[in-house]
Amino acid sequence: MPPRNPYQDPDGPAQEQENTSPRGSYTSIPDLDDAVSEIVQAGTQIGSGVLDGLAGVVQSVGDAIRSRGVENKNVPFETWRQRMDRKLKNSDQDGYLGMAVAGWIFAGGFGIAALVMFILAMVGPQAMGMLPEEHVVFPVLAACFAPMAVGFSVMGVFGVRLWGRYNRLRGYLRAVRDWTWDISAIARDTMQPQDRVREELQKAIADGKIPGALVSSDGKTLYLNDALYTPPAPQPEPVPQDKPEPVPADSLRREGVDFLNYLRACRGRLGETADEEIIAMQKTCGAILGFAHNHPDQQPRLRRFREYYLPTTRKLLDTALGLGDTDAAAADKIRGEITGILHTLNLAYTKLYETLLQDVSLDVSTEIDTLETMLRQDGLTHDFGQDFGTGTKTV
């Protein structure tokens, strides 16, 4: 008798239950709702934490403004400066540093979350074995996280900018050695432009960050104790002289003619390439000077051209001419560099001339439009082609 097959015996081990689920149906994820709820709850907690942090920053700044310890000027200068430095760092700079760090951290977090949600949204519900109604949560979350990432990025940018401003302001104060100090010396020690130092100091004084300080009326001196400042006495009116001083227009014309004559004298002494650049410079500078002569109201725009570019160009050409005819490698290198900067200057002078012409062209177009409008309003316009040339005369 053959051995009994347990898989065919009804008394044998139970067979696997046949899968009776409908073909093509989606498998539901029972934990999806919980995951979405956890994500929303985490976002709410993060937003609440950020708002609490911002409130702390605002409160610390307000406490610093109300602080009156640095207003005492009856202490040695070094003591006052140390107090001011601690005040700016603890109450202002550190707060903006926290703002910047928090902004970039949350911007990165929400940016990554938005990217993940976007990728999951692009995958599609079938690939993830989800119903379309369940899969719609991913594009919704991506649309929510992306603006939050952008907003925190803006917060980080502003935090970095304000932190840098206070860092420079502390550097300005560290460069000062007494209650009265030159702004040019501060700019030199901190390696910052003098205009920037002056503007940021004036803004800090106006905002009350440096109480009891001021910048002199000429913008050259910083007074950390305003009691030391003495306003300048009014200047007497100048006595008229018999010989009037030359007006800027005459000075520009005289200096321009002298520069053009100098360029003409340099031709043929620095090589063919340099001669081409010098000839082009003669033509462009002559056009600019002619424009200035015909439009005196535009001459203030040529102040830097007159006071810096022309003298510097002449100085460079003097250097090249002073090398003589030597064939030394160093001399050839200097000539090549000067010839290259002549080309750059020609491009700059051409752009300056085109800018001047564009402004005049705009003014001319405005005048023409105004004139045509007034002619139409007064009934003085006619079809001149029909009245004076195109019609057939009848005998």
C-alpha positions in Angstrom: 0.0 0.0 0.0 1.6 3.3 -1.1 2.5 5.7 1.6 0.0 8.3 2.4 0.6 11.8 1.1 -0.1 14.2 4.0 -0.9 17.1 1.6 -3.8 15.1 0.1 -5.1 13.7 3.4 -7.9 15.8 4.9 -6.5 14.8 8.3 -3.0 16.0 7.4 -1.5 19.5 8.1 -3.7 22.4 7.2 -2.9 24.1 3.8 -2.3 27.8 3.5 -5.4 29.9 3.2 -5.8 31.1 -0.3 -5.5 34.8 -0.8 -9.0 36.0 -1.6 -8.3 39.7 -1.8 -9.5 41.3 -5.0 -6.9 41.6 -7.7 -5.5 45.1 -8.2 -6.7 46.4 -4.9 -4.4 48.8 -2.8 -3.0 47.7 0.5 -3.8 50.2 3.3 -1.2 51.5 5.6 -2.8 51.5 9.1 -0.1 53.8 10.6 -0.3 56.6 8.0 -2.7 58.7 10.0 -0.5 58.4 13.1 2.6 59.4 11.1 0.9 62.5 9.6 -0.3 63.5 13.1 3.2 63.2 14.5 4.6 65.3 11.6 2.0 68.0 12.1 2.6 68.0 15.9 6.4 68.2 15.4 6.0 71.2 13.0 3.7 72.9 15.6 6.3 72.4 18.4 9.1 73.7 16.1 7.2 76.8 15.2 6.3 77.4 18.9 10.0 77.1 19.8 11.1 79.5 17.1 8.6 82.1 18.2 9.7 81.7 21.8 13.3 82.2 20.7 12.5 85.3 18.8 10.6 86.7 21.8 13.7 86.1 23.9 15.8 87.9 21.4 13.5 90.9 21.3 13.3 91.0 25.1 17.1 90.9 25.4 17.4 93.7 22.9 14.9 95.7 24.9 16.7 95.1 28.1 19.9 96.3 26.5 18.3 99.5 25.3 17.0 100.2 28.8 20.4 99.6 30.3 21.9 102.8 31.5 25.3 101.5 32.7 27.2 102.6 29.6 25.9 106.2 29.9 28.2 107.0 32.8 31.1 109.0 31.2 32.8 109.7 34.6 34.9 106.6 34.4 38.2 106.0 32.6 37.8 105.5 28.9 39.1 101.9 28.9 36.5 101.0 31.5 33.7 102.6 29.5 34.8 101.0 26.3 34.9 97.5 27.9 31.3 98.0 29.2 30.1 99.1 25.8 31.8 96.2 24.1 30.1 93.7 26.5 26.8 95.5 26.1 26.9 95.2 22.3 28.0 91.6 22.4 25.7 90.3 25.1 22.5 92.2 24.3 22.6 92.7 20.6 25.2 90.7 18.7 24.6 87.4 20.5 20.9 87.7 19.9 21.3 88.2 16.2 23.7 85.3 16.1 21.1 83.1 17.7 18.6 84.4 15.2 20.9 83.5 12.3 21.7 80.1 13.6 18.1 79.2 14.3 17.0 80.6 10.9 19.5 78.4 9.0 18.9 75.3 11.1 15.2 75.4 10.6 15.5 76.4 7.0 17.7 73.4 6.4 15.3 71.1 8.3 12.2 72.3 6.6 14.0 72.4 3.2 15.0 68.7 3.6 11.5 67.8 4.7 9.9 69.7 1.7 12.3 67.9 -0.6 11.5 64.5 0.8 7.7 65.2 0.6 8.2 66.4 -3.0 10.0 63.2 -3.9 7.4 61.0 -2.3 4.7 63.0 -4.1 6.4 62.4 -7.5 6.7 58.6 -6.9 3.0 58.1 -7.1 0.5 56.2 -5.0 0.8 52.9 -7.0 4.5 52.6 -6.5 4.0 53.0 -2.7 1.0 50.8 -2.5 -1.3 53.6 -1.3 -4.7 54.9 -2.1 -4.8 58.3 -4.0 -6.7 59.7 -1.0 -3.8 58.7 1.3 -1.0 59.8 -1.0 -2.3 63.4 -1.4 -0.8 64.1 2.0 2.7 64.3 0.6 2.2 67.2 -1.9 0.2 69.0 0.8 3.1 68.7 3.3 5.6 69.7 0.6 3.6 72.9 -0.1 3.5 73.6 3.6 7.2 73.0 4.3 8.6 74.9 1.3 7.4 78.4 2.4 8.5 77.7 5.9 12.0 76.9 4.6 12.1 80.1 2.6 10.9 82.2 5.6 13.5 80.8 7.9 16.2 81.4 5.2 15.2 85.1 5.2 15.5 85.1 8.9 19.0 83.6 8.7 20.1 86.1 6.1 18.9 89.0 8.2 20.5 87.5 11.3 23.9 87.2 9.6 23.7 90.8 8.3 22.8 92.3 11.6 25.4 90.1 13.4 28.1 91.4 11.0 27.0 95.0 11.5 27.4 94.7 15.3 30.7 92.9 14.8 32.0 95.8 12.8 30.6 98.3 15.3 32.5 96.6 18.1 35.6 96.7 15.9 35.2 100.5 15.4 35.0 101.0 19.2 38.1 98.8 19.8 40.0 101.0 17.3 39.2 104.1 19.3 41.9 105.1 21.9 40.2 108.2 23.5 36.9 109.9 23.8 37.6 111.8 20.6 39.0 110.0 17.6 39.4 110.5 13.8 37.0 108.4 11.7 39.8 108.1 9.1 42.0 106.4 11.7 39.1 104.0 12.6 38.7 103.1 8.9 42.4 102.5 8.5 42.7 100.3 11.6 39.6 98.2 10.7 40.3 98.1 7.0 36.8 99.4 6.2 35.8 102.2 3.8 35.6 105.5 5.5 32.1 106.2 4.2 30.8 102.9 5.6 32.4 103.5 9.0 30.8 107.0 9.2 27.3 105.8 8.1 27.3 102.8 10.5 28.5 104.9 13.4 25.8 107.5 12.7 23.1 104.9 12.5 24.2 103.3 15.8 24.2 106.7 17.5 20.8 107.5 16.1 19.4 104.1 17.3 20.7 104.7 20.8 23.3 101.9 20.6 26.1 104.3 21.6 24.5 106.8 24.0 26.0 110.2 24.5 28.1 110.1 21.3 28.0 112.1 18.0 29.8 112.6 14.8 31.1 116.0 14.0 29.3 118.1 11.4 32.1 117.6 8.8 31.9 113.8 9.3 35.6 113.5 10.2 35.6 113.1 14.0 33.8 110.7 16.4 33.0 112.1 19.9 32.1 109.4 22.3 31.3 112.1 24.9 29.2 114.8 23.3 30.2 117.2 26.1 33.6 117.5 24.4 32.1 118.7 21.1 32.3 122.3 20.2 30.3 123.4 17.2 32.3 125.2 14.6 32.0 129.0 14.5 30.1 130.4 11.5 32.4 131.2 8.6 32.5 134.8 7.4 31.3 135.5 4.0 34.1 135.6 1.5 35.3 139.0 0.4 34.7 139.5 -3.4 38.0 139.7 -5.3 38.8 141.7 -8.3 39.8 138.6 -10.3 37.1 135.9 -10.2 38.1 132.3 -9.6 37.8 130.0 -12.7 34.5 128.2 -12.8 34.6 124.4 -13.1 33.6 124.5 -16.7 36.8 126.5 -17.6 38.9 124.2 -15.5 37.5 121.1 -17.2 38.0 122.6 -20.6 41.6 123.7 -19.9 42.6 120.4 -18.3 40.9 118.4 -21.1 42.8 120.2 -23.8 46.0 119.7 -22.0 45.3 116.0 -21.6 44.5 115.6 -25.3 47.8 117.4 -26.3 49.7 115.1 -23.9 48.1 112.0 -25.6 49.1 113.4 -29.0 52.7 113.8 -27.8 52.8 110.1 -26.6 52.0 108.7 -29.9 54.8 106.8 -31.7 56.8 106.3 -28.4 55.3 103.2 -26.9 54.7 100.8 -29.7 52.0 100.1 -32.3 49.6 98.5 -29.8 49.9 101.3 -27.4 49.5 103.9 -30.2 46.1 102.3 -31.2 44.8 102.6 -27.7 46.1 106.2 -27.4 44.4 107.2 -30.7 41.1 105.6 -29.5 41.5 107.4 -26.1 42.0 110.7 -27.9 38.8 110.2 -29.9 36.7 109.1 -26.9 38.0 111.7 -24.4 37.5 114.5 -27.0 33.9 113.4 -27.5 33.3 113.5 -23.7 34.9 116.9 -23.3 32.9 118.2 -26.3 29.7 116.9 -24.6 30.6 118.6 -21.4 31.2 121.9 -23.2 27.7 121.7 -24.9 25.9 120.5 -21.8 27.3 122.4 -18.8 24.6 121.0 -16.5 26.1 117.5 -16.9 29.6 118.5 -15.8 29.1 117.4 -12.2 28.8 113.8 -13.4 32.4 114.1 -14.8 34.0 115.1 -11.5 35.7 111.7 -11.0 36.6 111.6 -14.7 38.4 114.9 -14.3 39.9 114.5 -10.8 41.0 110.9 -10.9 40.8 109.1 -14.2 42.6 111.6 -16.4 45.5 112.3 -13.9 45.9 108.5 -13.2 46.1 107.8 -17.0 48.7 110.4 -17.4 50.7 109.1 -14.5 50.7 105.6 -16.1 51.8 106.9 -19.4 54.6 108.9 -17.7 55.8 105.6 -16.1 55.9 103.8 -19.5 57.7 106.7 -21.2 60.2 106.8 -18.3 61.3 103.2 -19.1 62.9 104.4 -22.3 63.8 101.9 -25.1 65.3 99.2 -22.9 64.5 95.6 -23.8 64.7 94.3 -20.2 62.0 91.7 -19.4 60.7 93.7 -16.4 60.4 96.8 -18.6 58.5 94.8 -21.3 56.1 93.5 -18.6 55.4 97.0 -17.3 54.7 98.2 -20.8 52.4 95.3 -21.4 50.4 95.9 -18.2 50.1 99.7 -19.0 48.9 98.9 -22.5 46.3 96.5 -21.1 45.0 99.0 -18.7 44.8 101.6 -21.5 42.4 99.2 -23.3 40.3 98.8 -20.1 40.2 102.6 -19.7 39.0 103.0 -23.3 36.1 100.6 -22.7 35.2 102.6 -19.5 35.4 105.9 -21.3 33.3 104.6 -24.1 30.6 103.4 -21.7 30.7 106.7 -19.8 30.1 108.6 -23.1 27.2 106.3 -24.1 25.6 106.8 -20.6 25.8 110.6 -21.1 24.2 110.3 -24.5 21.4 108.0 -23.2 20.4 110.6 -20.6 20.3 113.4 -23.2 18.4 111.1 -25.6 15.8 110.5 -22.9 15.4 114.2 -22.2 15.1 114.9 -26.0 12.4 112.2 -26.4 10.4 113.7 -23.5 10.6 117.2 -25.0 9.5 115.9 -28.4 6.5 114.0 -26.9 5.5 117.1 -24.9 5.8 119.3 -28.0 3.7 116.9 -30.2 1.0 116.8 -27.5 0.7 120.6 -27.3 0.6 120.8 -31.1 -2.3 118.4 -31.2 -4.1 120.1 -28.4 -3.8 123.5 -30.2 -4.9 122.0 -33.5 -1.7 122.9 -35.2 -0.7 119.5 -36.6 -1.5 118.7 -40.3 -0.9 115.9 -42.7 2.0 117.5 -44.4 2.4 114.7 -46.9 -1.1 115.2 -48.2 -1.0 119.0 -48.1 2.4 119.7 -49.6 3.7 116.9 -51.8 1.5 113.9 -52.6 -1.6 115.5 -53.9 -2.3 116.1 -57.7 -2.7 119.7 -58.7 -5.8 120.4 -60.7 -5.5 122.9 -63.6 
